[in-house]
Amino acid sequence: MTTGSPGCAPRSESGLSAKKGDLNRKAGPPVHDDLVNRQFTAAARNAVGLTDITEHPAAEGKLYLCAIEDLHSGRIVGHCMDAG
């Protein structure tokens, strides 16, 4: 799966780590249609991707991280970071 977006890079072997946030926080309303009908599996590699954008506070302002996950393997295959 290629990201196809400028500024996005394939995941390095060092990987990304995530901290568990507030697990009691409620999700906001959907921002787009559910194109996979809540089926978070794929029969083949690189067939279906899932993205998530997260905002992180930083000393210089906000930092945004977008991760792209291959639903077949469960691996992060690309990511983008940018200051807001």
BELRA-V321508 format. One record per backbone hydrogen bond with DSSP energy under -0.5 kcal/mol. NH is the residue of the N-H (numbers start at 1). CO is the residue of the C=O. If there is no record, write none. Layout:
BEGIN
{{NH;CO} {NH;CO}}
END
This chain:
BEGIN
{{8;5} {9;79} {11;77} {15;12} {23;21} {25;22} {35;33} {37;34} {39;36} {40;38} {41;39} {47;44} {50;69} {52;67} {54;65} {56;63} {58;61} {61;58} {63;56} {64;82} {65;54} {66;80} {67;52} {68;78} {69;50} {70;75} {71;48} {71;69} {74;70} {77;68} {77;75} {78;68} {79;9} {80;66} {82;64} {84;62}}
END
